Amino acid sequence: MARFSYKAKNKKGEIVSNHILAVDLSSAVANLEREGFVLLEIYEEASTSSFSNKMTSRDLSKKVVFSTKEKLEFFNAFLHMYNSGLSILQIFYAVFNSAFNPNIKNLCAVIIRKIEKGYNLEEAFTGYEGVLGLAYTRLIVAGEASGKLDKVLKKIVDGITREEKLKSNVISSMIYPVSILALAVAVFLFFKFFILKVFSMIGSSICPTSVMMMLFTAIFKIIVIFGVFIGVVCFIYFNKPVFKKFVNLLSNLPFINILIKNYAFANFFSVLSLAYDAGVPIANSIEMAASVITAKDIKTKLNLAAKRIYNGCSVSTAFAVTQVFSGFAMSQISAGEQSGELEKMFSIVSLDYEKKLELALTFIVQVMKPLSIVIVGLFVLYVVKTGYESYFGALMGSLGF
């Protein structure tokens, strides 16, 4: 038996959407027409069994963490299907059918199975907060409860798009100086592993085969060194506990600290604005937004601020005690609390931190460009000096001096 989704007019002229089980498409159409339905749309739903067999619900919740791009793809599809007027179950079947990413298909498969067993949306997402992120998972539930799910999904998509843009800006800004340094290191290693050895052989018989072997050995060593470095970087990035420790370590460096804080606070206030606008109590909103911050000490302070608000403290006072936000942010939060426009002020503060991040990136790139040239110059000076000493040392030795 196959399962088909359909949209049709019933005998009363009302448009209804539902599912039907049948042997094939023609049988499904015939059964619906016998019941007096006028079909507008019908399609076979893809089976989720192939994915559910590959990965259990427990494996999904423990092993899978969506990247920013995967989150954007999932929520874009969710928003599009929701705006089509489908039921929640139909939405996840449609997302499952349209998605090419196996992680998205797996998530939809386990959610579909839960909803078919009678779970509501909140229960269906329970246990998968780590997959999509705690903040976004709770925002979906809050959006449905408040009747603002379409608005919440739209803002989630906008927020993730902004986050992806911030990431792209950071990466693109660092490409030039990092590329220059990588090239300088590669030239230095090639000189050390090959050129110096060739210089040392001056005055003696040089076998072309030996030189070629030395060349290939040098290239192999350089590839291995860069491969190990890239492997370590990938391990740190994809291993979340290690990545968090690495970020906490970097947060102690002056310039990197500015980048990390501005990036984290821009995302924090973006999620905080969205959660508060969705009707989530302010203390809960702060806890949800704090989940997007990697730096442990900052996250701890923000969670303590949420507890103070639970105990009756004002938002501006609770944030002031943390001493982590700028004076501009605190003035906007205080003004928003007094005027009753906290959600608007949170958005303004988020944009302010985005601008600060862009300024910090511009400054760091302006410093890194001449600094990278200086470092390259030092490498060249070392190469010339060492090459000169090695070449003439070997030459003098061959002449008997």
N, C-alpha and C positions, 0 to 999 in steps of 0.2 A: 504493500500500500504506500502511496505517495501522498504528501501533504501539499495542498494548494491554497494560496492566499487569493482572495477575490474582493472586488468592490462591485456592488450591484444595487439595482433598485428593487425594493420589495413590492408586494401587492398594493401597499399604501402610497407608493411613490417615494418612499424614504430611501436615501442612499445609506447602505450599510457596508461594513467591512468585516470580514471574518475568515475562517479557515474551513476546509473540507478535506476529508480523506477519501481517496479514490484510487482505482487501479492505474488509470492514466488520465491525461488531460481531457480527452473526449468524454470519458465516463463522468468526470467532475462537472463538465459543462452540461451534460444530459441530466444529471441529478439535480443541479441547481435550476435548470429550466423547468423540470417537472414540478419543482416546488414553487414556481411562479416568479422566479427572479429574472430580471433583465440585466445581463452581465455588462459591466462597463470595463472591467479589467480582471484578468486572472493569470497567475503564474505559479509554477511549481517552486516550492521552497527547497533550497539545498539542504541536504542532510548534514547535521552537525556531528554525526557519529565518527567520521574519519578523523576529526580533530580531537574529539573527546577521548578517543582511544589512545592517541599519541601523548596527550598530556592530561593528567588528572587535575581536578580543582585545586588540590593541595599543592601540586607541582607548580601550577600557574601562580598561585598566591605567593609562593616562596621563591621561585626562580626567575620570574619575569618582571621587569621594570620597564615601562614604556619610555622611549626616548621622547624628546620634545616634538620631533616630527611625527612619531606614532600617535602621540596625544592629539596633535593637531588634526591628523587624518581621521582619527576616531571621532572626535567631537564635531568636526566638519560634517561627517556623514550622519552623525546623530542629529545634529541641528537640521540638516536638509530633510531627513526622513520625518523628523518631528513636525516640521512645517508643512509636510504633505498630508497631515491629518491622520496618520496611521496610529494604531494602538501601540502601547509599549512593546508588546510581544512582536507585533509586525515590524516595528522599528528595528529591533535587534536581528530579526530574520533578514530584513532588507540590508542592514549594515553587513551582516555575515555574508550575504550573497554578493555584495558589491566590493567587498574588501579583498585585496590581494595579499596583504600582510598576514602571515600565519599567526602572529601574536594577537592581532585584532580579531581574527577568526576564532581563535581559542577562547578569548575573553567573551565574545558574543555567544559562543557555544555553551559555556558553563552558565552564563546569565539566562539564556533561553531555557535550559533545563530547569533552573530554579523557578523561573516565572511559570513554566508549565506545571510545576508541582504546587503552585498556589502561593509562592512567595511574592511579597510586594517589592517595589523597586529598592527600598532601603535594605531589605533582607537579601535581595539578589546581589547587591554590591558589597554586602558585609563579607569581610575577609580578603577583599581585593584592593584595599586602600593603598597598599604598597605598589600596585600595578600602575594605577593612574595617578597616584599621589593622594595623600590624605585630604588635602584641601579641596581638590576637584571632585573627589568621590562624595564628600559631604555636601558640596555645593549642589550636586545633582539632586540629592535627597531633599535639601532645603528648598531648591527651586520647585520641585514637584509639590512639596507640602504647602508652599506659599502660592501656588498657581502661576509662578513666574518662570517655569522651566525653559520656555523659549527665550526669554530675556536673559536668563542665567547662562544658557548654552551659548548665546551670541556673545556675551561678555567673556565667557571662558575662551572661546575661539579668538576673540580680540586680544585677550591677555596672553594667551600662548603665542600668538603671532608676534606680539611685542617682545615677549621673552626670547623667541627665536631670532628676532631682529637684533636684540641686544647681544646675544651670543655671536651672531654673525659679525657684528661691528667689532667685538673684542678680538675675534679670530682674524678677521681681515686686517685689523690694525697691526697685529703682531706678525703677519706673514713676511713683510719686507725685512725688518731687523733680524728675525729668526733665520730667514733664508740666507742673509748675508753672513751671519755667524756660522751657520751650518756649512756654507761654502768655504769660509775661512778655515774651519776645523778640518774639512775634507782635504783642502790643499796642504795644510800643515801635516796631516797624517800621511799623505802621499809623499811629501818631501822626506818625512822621517823614515818611512818604511821602504822607499825606493831610491829617491834621488841621492840621499846621503850614502847609501850602500854603493851606488854607481860611482860616486866621487871617491869613495875609499878604495875602489878597484883600479883607479887611474895609475898608470905606470906598470901594471901587470897585464897579462894576457886576459882579455875579456871575451868570453864565449857568448855569442848571440843567444844561444839556447838558455844559458844561465840568466842572461838579462831578461829574457821573456818570462822565465819562471819567477824571477824576482818581481817582475811587473804584475803577473797574475796573483802572486802571493800577497803583494801590497794591496791590490784591489780587493782581494778576498777579505783581508783583515779589516779594511775600511768598511766593507759591506757588513761584516759581522759586528763591528763596533756600533754602527748606526742601527743595525737590526736589533741589537740588544737594547739600545737606548729607546727605540720606538716601542719595543716590546714592554719595557718597564713603564713607559708613559701610558700605553694601552691598558696594562694591568692596573695601574693606579686609577685610570679614568673609569674603567668598567667594573672595578671592585668597589662597591659603594662604601663599605666601612673604611677601606684604605683611603679612598678618595676624600672622605670626610676628615680623616686625620691629616691628610696632606693639605687640605684647605685650611684647617685650623693652624697648621704649621706656617703656611704662607701668610696667614692673616697677621702674623707678627712682623712681617717685612713692611717697611714704610709705604712704598708706592703700591705694592700689591694689595696691601690692606685697604687702601682707598678704593681700588677697583672692586674688590670683593664686597666691601660694605655698601657702596653705591648700587652695585648690581643686586645684592640681596635685598636692600631696602626698597628699591624700585619694584621688585617682585612682591615683597611683603605688603606694601601699601596698595598695590594693584589687586591682590587677592583679598585684602582686608576690605577695600571699597566694595568689591563684588559680593563678598559674604554678607556684609552689613546691609547692602541694598537688597539682598535676597531675603532679608528678614531674620537672619541669624543674630542672636543676642551678641552684643559687642564683645563680651569676654570670650564666648565661644568663637567668634570671628577672629579674635587675636590668636587664639590657640591654633585655629585652622591655618591662618596666614603664617604663623611661626614655623609650621611644618615645612615650608619651602626654603627656609634658611639652613645652610649647612653648618655655619660656625656654631659650635656647641655653646660657647659662653653667651653669645647674643641670644640664641634660642632660649636658654635658661632664664635670662633676664626678662624676655618677653612673656614667657609662661608665668613668671612670678608677677608680672604686671597684670596678667589676666586674673590671677588669684586675688590680687588686691581689689580689682574691680568687682569680683564676686563678693568680696567682703564690704562693698559699699564705697570704695574709693572712686574718685572721678577719673575719667580717661586721661585727661591732661596731666593730672598729678601722678597717676600710675606710670605713665610714659616718662615723665620728668625724673622719677626716681631711678629709672634704668640708666639714664645718662648716655644713651647710645644714639639719639637722634640730634639733628642739627637744630639751631635756634629757629630757623625758618619753619622747619617741620613742626616744632613745638608751638609756635605762634599760630600756625594754621589749624592745628588740632584744637587748641584752646578756643580759637575763634569759632570753629565748627561746632564745638560742644555748646558754646553759649548761644549760637544762632540756630541750632538744631539741624545743621547741614554737614554732619560729620562725613557722610559718604562722599560729598562733593570735595571736601577738604582732603580726604584721603587720596582722591584721584589727583588733586593738585600737587600734593606732596610726592606721589609716585612719579609724576612727570618731572618734578624738580630734581629728584634723584637720578632720573634718566639723563637729564641735561648735565648734571654733575659728572655722571659716568662718562659721557661723551667728551666733556672738557678734560677729565683726567686721562682718558685714552689719548686725546690729542697731545696733551703735555708729555705723556710718557713716550709716545711715538717720536715727538720732536727731540726728546732727549736721547732715545735709543738710536736714532739714525746716525747722528755724529759719533755717538759712543761706539756703535758697531764699526764705523769707519776707522776710529782710533784703534779698536781691537784688531781689525784686519791689518792696519798699518803696523802694529806691534808684531803680528804674525809674520808679515813680510820682512820686517827688520830682522827678526830672529832667523828666518829662512836665509836671508842674504848673508848675515853674519856667520851662521853655522856652515852654510855652503862654502863661503869664502875660506874659512878655516880648514874645512875638510878637504876642499879641492887643492889648496896650496900646500897643505900638510902632506897629502898623498903625492903631490907633484915633487916637492922637495925631497921626500923619502925616496922616490924613484930615481932622483938625480944624485943621491948619496949624501945629501946635506942633513 
